[in-house]
Amino acid sequence: MSFLIRQLFTISRFIRNNKSFRISAFNTNAVSGNVWKLGKLNHIAIAVPSLDEAIQFYKEILGAYVSEIVPIPEHGVSTVFINLGNTKLELLHPLGEKSPIESFLKKKPEGGMHHICIEVHNIKQAIISLSGKVRTLTKEPKIGAHNKLVIFLHPKDCGGVLIELEQE
């Protein structure tokens, strides 16, 4: 039996035998306070070294719907959204020399997952509630790719994952 299969059996046995873990870990009604309400996964963002190659892959090979390229100079990126039905992928490509995606691609030239985006009912209340618990990359939310307020949570406070909160 492969290592991965053994690990999956171990995890499933733990969950099956541990009722309190099952209830607390998978209770979707207990995800956040009522004030700001954590919502659904909006998108997964992927930094790409070539938008043209990435667009061709998702459109021509996978047959996905691919949006137009949208430059967002205030964030230093060009974005493309790929509709997957239940969520979206956001392709990110550097726009300008001070782009955060440029520095990401210098560390990881082949590209890769950059962040996940989760919707919140009230972003300002979310920021207040998370203050002192999680650092944000900016003090105030900014307008993001969907023309909605967004703020990024520091990956060092989020298990190594950059998380974007977006106003519903």
Contact map, one row per residue, 1 for C-alpha under 8 A:
111011000000000000000000000000000000000000000000000000000000000000000000000000000000000000000000000000000000000000000000000000000000000000000000000000000000000000000000
111111000000000000000000000000000000000000000000000000000000000000000000000000000000000000000000000000000000000000000000000000000000000000000000000000000000000000000000
111111100000000000000000000000000000000000000000000000000000000000000000000000000000000000000000000000000000000000000000000000000000000000000000000000000000000000000000
011111110000000000000000000000000000000000000000000000000000000000000000000000000000000000000000000000000000000000000000000000000000000000000000000000000000000000000000
111111111000000000000000000000000000000000000000000000000000000000000000000000000000000000000000000000000000000000000000000000000000000000000000000000000000000000000000
111111111100000000000000000000000000000000000000000000000000000000000000000000000000000000000000000000000000000000000000000000000000000000000000000000000000000000000000
001111111110000000000000000000000000000000000000000000000000000000000000000000000000000000000000000000000000000000000000000000000000000000000000000000000000000000000000
000111111111000000000000000000000000000000000000000000000000000000000000000000000000000000000000000000000000000000000000000000000000000000000000000000000000000000000000
000011111111100000000000000000000000000000000000000000000000000000000000000000000000000000000000000000000000000000000000000000000000000000000000000000000000000000000000
000001111111110000000000000000000000000000000000000000000000000000000000000000000000000000000000000000000000000000000000000000000000000000000000000000000000000000000000
000000111111111000000000000000000000000000000000000000000000000000000000000000000000000000000000000000000000000000000000000000000000000000000000000000000000000000000000
000000011111111100000000000000000000000000000000000000000000000000000000000000000000000000000000000000000000000000000000000000000000000000000000000000000000000000000000
000000001111111110000000000000000000000000000000000000000000000000000000000000000000000000000000000000000000000000000000000000000000000000000000000000000000000000000000
000000000111111111000000000000000000000000000000000000000000000000000000000000000000000000000000000000000000000000000000000000000000000000000000000000000000000000000000
000000000011111111101100000000000000000000000000000000000000000000000000000000000000000000000000000000000000000000000000000000000000000000000000000000000000000000000000
000000000001111111100100000000000000000000000000000000000000000000000000000000000000000000000000000000000000000000000000000000000000000000000000000000000000000000000000
000000000000111111100000000000000000000000000000000000000000000000000000000000000000000000000000000000000000000000000000000000000000000000000000000000000000000000000000
000000000000011111111100000000000000000000000000000000000000000000000000000000000000000000000000000000000000000000000000000000000000000000000000000000000000000000000000
000000000000001111111110000000000000000000000000000000000000000000000000000000000000000000000000000000000000000000000000000000000000000000000000000000000000000000000000
000000000000000001111111000000000000000000000000000000000000000000000000000000000000000000000000000000000000000000000000000000000000000000000000000000000000000000000000
000000000000001001111111100000000000000000000000000000000000000000000000000000000000000000000000000000000000000000000000000000000000000000000000000000000000000000000000
000000000000001101111111111000000000000000000000000000000000000000000000000000000000000000000000000000000000000000000000000000000000000000000000000000000000000000000000
000000000000000000111111111000000000000000000000000000000000000000000000000000000000000000000000000000000000000000000000000000000000000000000000000000000000000000000000
000000000000000000011111111001000000000000000000000000000000000000000000000000000000000000000000000000000000000000000000000000000000000000000000000000000000000000000000
000000000000000000001111111000000000000000000000000000000000000000000000000000000000000000000000000000000000000000000000000000000000000000000000000000000000000000000000
000000000000000000000111111100000000000000000000000000000000000000000000000000000000000000000000000000000000000000000000000000000000000000000000000000000000000000000000
000000000000000000000111111111100000000000000000000000000000000000000000000000000000000000000000000000000000000000000000000000000000000000000000000000000000000000000000
000000000000000000000000011111100000000000000000000000000000000000000000000000000000000000000000000000000000000000000000000000000000000000000000000000000000000000000000
000000000000000000000000001111110000000000000000000000000000000000000000000000000000000000000000000000000000000000000000000000000000000000000000000000000000000000000000
000000000000000000000001001111111000000000000000000000000000000000000000000000000000000000000000000000000000000000000000000000000000000000000000000000000000000000000000
000000000000000000000000001111111000110000000000000000000000000000000000000000000000000000000000000000000000000000000000000000000000000000000000000000000000000000000000
000000000000000000000000000011111101110000000000000000000000000000000000000000000000000000000000000000000000000000000000000000000000000000000000000000000000000000000000
000000000000000000000000000001111111110000000000000000000000000000000000000000000000000000000000000000000000000000000000000000000000000000000000000000000000000000000000
000000000000000000000000000000011111100000000000000000000000000000000000000000000000000000000000000000000000000000000000000000000000000000000000000000000000000000000000
000000000000000000000000000000001111100000000000000000000000000000000000000000000000000000000000000000000000000000000000010011000000000000000000000000000000000000000000
000000000000000000000000000000011111110000000000000000000000000000000000000000000000000000000000000000000000000000000001111111000000000000000000000000000000000000000000
000000000000000000000000000000111111111000000000000000000000000000000000000000000000000000000000000000000000000000000001110001000000000000000000000000000000000000000000
000000000000000000000000000000111001111100000000000000000000000000000000000000000000000000000000000000000000000000000111100000000000000000000000000000000000000000000000
000000000000000000000000000000000000111110000000000000000000000000000000000000000000000000000000000000000000000000000111100000000000000000000000000000000000000000000001
000000000000000000000000000000000000011111000000000000000000000000000000000000000000000000000000000000000000000000000111000000000000000000000000000000000000000000000000
000000000000000000000000000000000000001111100000000000000000000000000000000000000000001000000000000000000000000000011110000000000000000000000000000000000000000000000000
000000000000000000000000000000000000000111110000000000000000000000000000000000000000001100000000000000000000000000011110000000000000000000000000000000000000000000000000
000000000000000000000000000000000000000011111000000000000000000000000000000000000000001111000000000000000000000000011100000000000000000000000000000000000000000000000000
000000000000000000000000000000000000000001111100000000000000000000000000000000000000000111000000000000000000000011111000000000000000000000000000000000000000000000000000
000000000000000000000000000000000000000000111110000000000000000000000000000000000000000011110000000000000000000011111000000000000000000000000000000000000000000000000000
000000000000000000000000000000000000000000011111000000000000000000000000000000000000000011110000000000000000001111100000000000000000000000000000000000000000000000000000
000000000000000000000000000000000000000000001111100000000000000000000000000000000000000000111000000010011000001111000000000000000000000000000000000000000000000000000000
000000000000000000000000000000000000000000000111111001000000000000000000000000000000000000111000000000001000011100000000000000000000000000000000000000000000000000000000
000000000000000000000000000000000000000000000011111000000000000000000000000000000000000000001000000000001000111000000000000000000000000000000000000000000000000000000000
000000000000000000000000000000000000000000000001111111000000000000000000000000000000000000001000000000000000000000000000000000000000000000000000000000000000000000000000
000000000000000000000000000000000000000000000001111111100000000000000000000000000000000000111000000000000000000000000000000000000000000000000000000000000000000000000000
000000000000000000000000000000000000000000000000011111110000000000000000000000000000000000000000000000000000000000000000000000000000000000000000000000000000000000000000
000000000000000000000000000000000000000000000000011111111000000000000000000000000000000000000000000000000000000000000000000000000000000000000000000000000000000000000000
000000000000000000000000000000000000000000000001011111111100000000000000000000000000000000100000000000000000000000000000000000000000000000000000000000000000000000000000
000000000000000000000000000000000000000000000000001111111111000001000000000000000000000000000000000000000000000000000000000000000000000000000000000000000000000000000000
000000000000000000000000000000000000000000000000000111111111100000000000000000000000000000000000000000000000000000000000000000000000000000000000000000000000000000000000
000000000000000000000000000000000000000000000000000011111111110000000000000000000000000000000000000000000000000000000000000000000000000000000000000000000000000000000000
000000000000000000000000000000000000000000000000000001111111111111000000000000000100000000000000000000000000000000000000000000000000000000000000000000000000000000000000
000000000000000000000000000000000000000000000000000000111111111111000000000000000000000000000000000000000000000000000000000000000000000000000000000000000000000000000000
000000000000000000000000000000000000000000000000000000111111111100000000000000000000000000000000000000000000000000000000000000000000000000000000000000000000000000000000
000000000000000000000000000000000000000000000000000000011111111000000000000000000000000000000000000000000000000000000000000000000000000000000000000000000000000000000000
000000000000000000000000000000000000000000000000000000001111111100000000000000000000000000000000000000000000000000000000000000000000000000000000000000000000000000000000
000000000000000000000000000000000000000000000000000000000111111110000000000000000000000000000000000000000000000000000000000000000000000000000000000000000000000000000000
000000000000000000000000000000000000000000000000000000000111011111000000000000000111000000000000000000000000000000000000000000000000000000000000000000000000000000000000
000000000000000000000000000000000000000000000000000000000110001111100000000000000111000000000000000000000000000000000000000000000000000000000000000000000000000000000000
000000000000000000000000000000000000000000000000000000100110000111110000000000011110000000000000000000000000000000000000000000000000000000000000000000000000000000000000
000000000000000000000000000000000000000000000000000000000000000011111000000000011100000000000000000000000000000000000000000000000000000000000000000000000000000000000000
000000000000000000000000000000000000000000000000000000000000000001111100000000011000000000000000000000000000000000000000000000000000000000000000000000000000000000000000
000000000000000000000000000000000000000000000000000000000000000000111110000001110000000000000000000000000000000000000000000000000000000000000000000000000000000000000000
000000000000000000000000000000000000000000000000000000000000000000011111000001110000000000000000000000000000000000000000000000000000000000000000000000000000000000000000
000000000000000000000000000000000000000000000000000000000000000000001111100011100000000000000010000000000000000000000000000000000000000000000000000000000000000000000000
000000000000000000000000000000000000000000000000000000000000000000000111111111100000000000000010000000000000000000000000000000000000000000000000100000000000000000000000
000000000000000000000000000000000000000000000000000000000000000000000011111111000000000000000011000000000000000000000000000000000000000000000000000000000000000000000000
000000000000000000000000000000000000000000000000000000000000000000000001111100000000000000000000000000000000000000000000000000000000000000000000000000000000000000000000
000000000000000000000000000000000000000000000000000000000000000000000001111110000000000000000000001000000000000000000000000000000000000000000001000000000000000000000000
000000000000000000000000000000000000000000000000000000000000000000000001111111000000000000000111011110000000000000000000000000000000000000000000000000000000000000000000
000000000000000000000000000000000000000000000000000000000000000000000011101111100000000000011111001110000000000000000000000000000000000000000000000000000000000000000000
000000000000000000000000000000000000000000000000000000000000000000001111100111110000000000011110000000000000000000000000000000000000000000000000000000000000000000000000
000000000000000000000000000000000000000000000000000000000000000000001111000011111000000001111000000000000000000000000000000000000000000000000000100000000000000000000000
000000000000000000000000000000000000000000000000000000000000000001111100000001111100000001110000000000000000000000000000000000000000000000000000000000000000000000000000
000000000000000000000000000000000000000000000000000000000000000001110000000000111110000111100000000000000000000000000000000000000000000000000000000000000000000000000000
000000000000000000000000000000000000000000000000000000000100000111100000000000011111000111100000000000000000000000000000000000000000000000000000000000000000000000000000
000000000000000000000000000000000000000000000000000000000000000111000000000000001111101110000000000000000000000000000000000000000000000000000000000000000000000000000000
000000000000000000000000000000000000000000000000000000000000000110000000000000000111111110000000000000000000000000000000000000000000000000000000000000000000000000000000
000000000000000000000000000000000000000000000000000000000000000000000000000000000011111100000000000000000000000000000000000000000000000000000000000000000000000000000000
000000000000000000000000000000000000000000000000000000000000000000000000000000000001111100000000000000000000000000000000000000000000000000000000000000000000000000000000
000000000000000000000000000000000000000011100000000000000000000000000000000000000011111110000000000000000000000000000000000000000000000000000000000000000000000000000000
000000000000000000000000000000000000000001110000000000000000000000000000000000001111111111000000000000000000000000000000000000000000000000000000000000000000000000000000
000000000000000000000000000000000000000000111100000000000000000000000000000000001111001111100000000000000000000000000000000000000000000000000000000000000000000000000000
000000000000000000000000000000000000000000111100000000000000000000000000000000111100000111110000000000000000000000000000000000000000000000000000000000000000000000000000
000000000000000000000000000000000000000000001111001001000000000000000000000000111100000011111000000000000000000000000000000000000000000000000000000000000000000000000000
000000000000000000000000000000000000000000001111001000000000000000000000000011110000000001111100000010000000000000000000000000000000000000000000000000000000000000000000
000000000000000000000000000000000000000000000011111000000000000000000000000011100000000000111110000011000000000000000000000000000000000000000000000000000000000000000000
000000000000000000000000000000000000000000000000000000000000000000000000000111000000000000011111101111000000000000000000000000000000000000000000000000000000000000000000
000000000000000000000000000000000000000000000000000000000000000000000011100111000000000000001111111000000000000000000000000000000000000000000000000000000000000000000000
000000000000000000000000000000000000000000000000000000000000000000000000100110000000000000000111111000000000000000000000000000000000000000000000000000000000000000000000
000000000000000000000000000000000000000000000000000000000000000000000000000000000000000000000111111001000000000000000000000000000000000000000000000000000000000000000000
000000000000000000000000000000000000000000000000000000000000000000000000000100000000000000000011111101000000000000000000000000000000000000000000000000000000000000000000
000000000000000000000000000000000000000000000000000000000000000000000000001110000000000000000111111111100000000000000000000000000000000000000000000000000000000000000000
000000000000000000000000000000000000000000000000000000000000000000000000000110000000000000000100011111110000000000000000000000000000000000000000000000000000000000000000
000000000000000000000000000000000000000000000010000000000000000000000000000110000000000000011100001111111000000000000000000000000000000000000000000000000000000000000000
000000000000000000000000000000000000000000000000000000000000000000000000000000000000000000001100111111111100000000000000000000000000000000000000000000000000000000000000
000000000000000000000000000000000000000000000000000000000000000000000000000000000000000000000000001111111110000000000000000000000000000000000000000000000000000000000000
000000000000000000000000000000000000000000000010000000000000000000000000000000000000000000000000000111111111101000000000000000000000000000000000000000000000000000000000
000000000000000000000000000000000000000000000011100000000000000000000000000000000000000000000000000011111111111000000000000000000000000000000000000000000000000000000000
000000000000000000000000000000000000000000000000000000000000000000000000000000000000000000000000000001111111100000000000000000000000000000000000000000000000000000000000
000000000000000000000000000000000000000000000000000000000000000000000000000000000000000000000000000000111111100000000000000000000000000000000000000000000000000000000000
000000000000000000000000000000000000000000000000000000000000000000000000000000000000000000000000000000011111111100000000000000000000000000000000000000000000000000000000
000000000000000000000000000000000000000000000000100000000000000000000000000000000000000000000000000000011111111000000000000000000000000000000000000000000000000000000000
000000000000000000000000000000000000000000000001100000000000000000000000000000000000000000000000000000001001111100000000000000000000000000000000000000000000000000000000
000000000000000000000000000000000000000000000111100000000000000000000000000000000000000000000000000000011001111110000000000000000000000000000000000000000000000000000000
000000000000000000000000000000000000000000000111000000000000000000000000000000000000000000000000000000000001011111000000000000000000000000000000000000000000000000000000
000000000000000000000000000000000000000000011110000000000000000000000000000000000000000000000000000000000000001111100000000000000000000000000000000000000000000000000000
000000000000000000000000000000000000000000011110000000000000000000000000000000000000000000000000000000000000000111110000000000000000000000000000000000000000000001000000
000000000000000000000000000000000000000000011100000000000000000000000000000000000000000000000000000000000000000011111000000000000000000000000000000000000000000011110000
000000000000000000000000000000000000000011111000000000000000000000000000000000000000000000000000000000000000000001111100000000000000000000000000000000000000000011110000
000000000000000000000000000000000000000011111000000000000000000000000000000000000000000000000000000000000000000000111110000000000000000000000000000000000000000000111100
000000000000000000000000000000000000011111100000000000000000000000000000000000000000000000000000000000000000000000011111000000000000000000000000000000000000000000111100
000000000000000000000000000000000000011111000000000000000000000000000000000000000000000000000000000000000000000000001111100000000000000000000000000000000000000000001111
000000000000000000000000000000000001111100000000000000000000000000000000000000000000000000000000000000000000000000000111111001000000000000000000000000000000000000001111
000000000000000000000000000000000001111000000000000000000000000000000000000000000000000000000000000000000000000000000011111000000000000000000000000000000000000000000011
000000000000000000000000000000000011100000000000000000000000000000000000000000000000000000000000000000000000000000000001111111000000000000000000000000000000000000000011
000000000000000000000000000000000001000000000000000000000000000000000000000000000000000000000000000000000000000000000001111111100000000000000000000011000000000000001110
000000000000000000000000000000000001000000000000000000000000000000000000000000000000000000000000000000000000000000000000011111110000000000000000000000000000000000000000
000000000000000000000000000000000011000000000000000000000000000000000000000000000000000000000000000000000000000000000000011111111000000000000000000000000000000000000000
000000000000000000000000000000000011100000000000000000000000000000000000000000000000000000000000000000000000000000000001011111111100000000000000000000000000000000000000
000000000000000000000000000000000000000000000000000000000000000000000000000000000000000000000000000000000000000000000000001111111110000000000000000000000000000000000000
000000000000000000000000000000000000000000000000000000000000000000000000000000000000000000000000000000000000000000000000000111111110000000000000000000000000000000000000
000000000000000000000000000000000000000000000000000000000000000000000000000000000000000000000000000000000000000000000000000011111110000000000000000000000000000000000000
000000000000000000000000000000000000000000000000000000000000000000000000000000000000000000000000000000000000000000000000000001111111110000000000000000000000000000000000
000000000000000000000000000000000000000000000000000000000000000000000000000000000000000000000000000000000000000000000000000000111111111000000000000000000000000000000000
000000000000000000000000000000000000000000000000000000000000000000000000000000000000000000000000000000000000000000000000000000000111111000000000000000000000000000000000
000000000000000000000000000000000000000000000000000000000000000000000000000000000000000000000000000000000000000000000000000000000111111000000000000000000000000000000000
000000000000000000000000000000000000000000000000000000000000000000000000000000000000000000000000000000000000000000000000000000000111111100000000000000001100110000000000
000000000000000000000000000000000000000000000000000000000000000000000000000000000000000000000000000000000000000000000000000000000011111110000000000000001100100000000000
000000000000000000000000000000000000000000000000000000000000000000000000000000000000000000000000000000000000000000000000000000000000011111100000000000111100000000000000
000000000000000000000000000000000000000000000000000000000000000000000000000000000000000000000000000000000000000000000000000000000000001111100000000000111100000000000000
000000000000000000000000000000000000000000000000000000000000000000000000000000000000000000000000000000000000000000000000000000000000000111111000000000110000000000000000
000000000000000000000000000000000000000000000000000000000000000000000000000000000000000000000000000000000000000000000000000000000000000111111000000000000000000000000000
000000000000000000000000000000000000000000000000000000000000000000000000000000000000000000000000000000000000000000000000000000000000000001111100000000100000000000000000
000000000000000000000000000000000000000000000000000000000000000000000000000000000000000000000000000000000000000000000000000000000000000001111110000011100000000000000000
000000000000000000000000000000000000000000000000000000000000000000000000000000000000000000000000000000000000000000000000000000000000000000011111000111100000000000000000
000000000000000000000000000000000000000000000000000000000000000000000000000000000000000000000000000000000000000000000000000000000000000000001111111111000000000000000000
000000000000000000000000000000000000000000000000000000000000000000000000001000000000000000000000000000000000000000000000000000000000000000000111111111000000000000000100
000000000000000000000000000000000000000000000000000000000000000000000001000000100000000000000000000000000000000000000000000000000000000000000011111100000000000000000000
000000000000000000000000000000000000000000000000000000000000000000000000000000000000000000000000000000000000000000000000000000000000000000000011111100000000000000000000
000000000000000000000000000000000000000000000000000000000000000000000000000000000000000000000000000000000000000000000000000000000000000000000011111110000000000000000000
000000000000000000000000000000000000000000000000000000000000000000000000000000000000000000000000000000000000000000000000000000000000000000000111111111000000000000000111
000000000000000000000000000000000000000000000000000000000000000000000000000000000000000000000000000000000000000000000000001000000000000000001111001111100000000000000110
000000000000000000000000000000000000000000000000000000000000000000000000000000000000000000000000000000000000000000000000001000000000000000001111000111110000000000011110
000000000000000000000000000000000000000000000000000000000000000000000000000000000000000000000000000000000000000000000000000000000000000111011100000011111000000000011100
000000000000000000000000000000000000000000000000000000000000000000000000000000000000000000000000000000000000000000000000000000000000000111000000000001111100000001111000
000000000000000000000000000000000000000000000000000000000000000000000000000000000000000000000000000000000000000000000000000000000000011110000000000000111110110001111000
000000000000000000000000000000000000000000000000000000000000000000000000000000000000000000000000000000000000000000000000000000000000011110000000000000011111110011100000
000000000000000000000000000000000000000000000000000000000000000000000000000000000000000000000000000000000000000000000000000000000000000000000000000000001111111111100000
000000000000000000000000000000000000000000000000000000000000000000000000000000000000000000000000000000000000000000000000000000000000000000000000000000000111111110000000
000000000000000000000000000000000000000000000000000000000000000000000000000000000000000000000000000000000000000000000000000000000000011000000000000000001111111100000000
000000000000000000000000000000000000000000000000000000000000000000000000000000000000000000000000000000000000000000000000000000000000010000000000000000001111111111100000
000000000000000000000000000000000000000000000000000000000000000000000000000000000000000000000000000000000000000000000000000000000000000000000000000000000011111110000000
000000000000000000000000000000000000000000000000000000000000000000000000000000000000000000000000000000000000000000000000000000000000000000000000000000000011111111000000
000000000000000000000000000000000000000000000000000000000000000000000000000000000000000000000000000000000000000000110000000000000000000000000000000000000111011111100000
000000000000000000000000000000000000000000000000000000000000000000000000000000000000000000000000000000000000000001110000000000000000000000000000000000011110010111110000
000000000000000000000000000000000000000000000000000000000000000000000000000000000000000000000000000000000000000000111100000000000000000000000000000000011110010011111000
000000000000000000000000000000000000000000000000000000000000000000000000000000000000000000000000000000000000000000111100000000000000000000000000000001111000000001111100
000000000000000000000000000000000000000000000000000000000000000000000000000000000000000000000000000000000000000000001111001000000000000000000000000001111000000000111110
000000000000000000000000000000000000000000000000000000000000000000000000000000000000000000000000000000000000000000001111001000000000000000000001000111100000000000011111
000000000000000000000000000000000000000000000000000000000000000000000000000000000000000000000000000000000000000000000011111000000000000000000000000111000000000000001111
000000000000000000000000000000000000001000000000000000000000000000000000000000000000000000000000000000000000000000000011110000000000000000000000000100000000000000000111
